[in-house]
C-alpha cells in the first residue's frame, strides 16, 4: 500500500484539497505501478463542518478524477474512512 498524499486533516472529502492532493496521488499511482505495488491509499479526512453527504460526493468527484490513471497503471485506489464515533472525532 502506497500513501497517496491525503491525510486526516486534509482529505479527499474537502474540495479545497483536491488540487494539491491530486498531483500527489497521480505521482503515487505512477510510483506504485513502477514498483509493482498494487494499491494507493487515500484518506477521507476530517469533516470540518461538511455533512456526510457532502463528504461522500466530494470524495467520489476526486476519485473519479484519478481513476482512469489508476486503471491504466493497474493500481487499485483504496479509501480509508475514519471512525468518528470512536477515535477520530470530526
N, C-alpha and C positions, 0 to 999 in steps of 0.2 A: 504494500500500500504506500503510495507516494503522496505526500502532502501537497495540496493544490493551491495554497496561498490564502485561504479564508481562515477565519478564526472565530472564537466565541464572541469577541467584542465586535468584529467586523465580518459578518457572514453574508451569505447569498440571499437571505431574506430581505435585505435592505437594498433598494435600487441604487442608493448613493454609493454603494461598494462595488457595483457591477463592473465599472470600467477598470478600476485598479486590480480587482481580483481576476477579471477576465484575462488579462495578459499573463498573470502568474499561472492561471490554470492552463492556458494554451502552452506555455513553456513546460509546465509539469507533465502535461499529456505527451508532448514530444519526447521529453526526457524519460518518462516511464516506458514508452514504446522502444526507445533506443536501448534501454537497459533490460528489456524483457519483463518489466513489472506489469502485471495485468490491471492494476486498479489505481485510480487517483481519487482522493477523498476531498469533499467539500463540506464545510460546516454550515449549518443553518444560521447560527448566530443568535445573539440576544434579541429580544423583541423590540426594545426601545420604543414602546408605545404602539407598535404595529399590532393589528389583530392577527389571529391565526390565519384567517383567510387572506389577508394582505401578504403575510409572510410566505404562505404556500404559493400564491400567484407569482410573487416576485422571484421565488426560488425556481419555479417552473420556467419563467421567462429566461432566467440566467442559464439554467441547464440546457434549454432549447437552443440558446445562442452558441453553445460549445459542443453540442452532441455530435454534429457532423464530423468535426475534427477527431473526436474520441473514437467514433465508429471507423473512420478512415485509418486511424492508427492502431486499431484493435485493442483499445483501452476501455475498461468499464468505469463509469463515473459512479461513485458511492457518496451518499449524503449521510452525514452523522447528525441526527436530531438530538437535541439536548433535553434532558428531563427537568422541566421547570418545577415539577412538584416535589422533587427530592433534593437535588444538589445544584441546580442552575436556575435560581430564581430570575425571572425576567427573560 
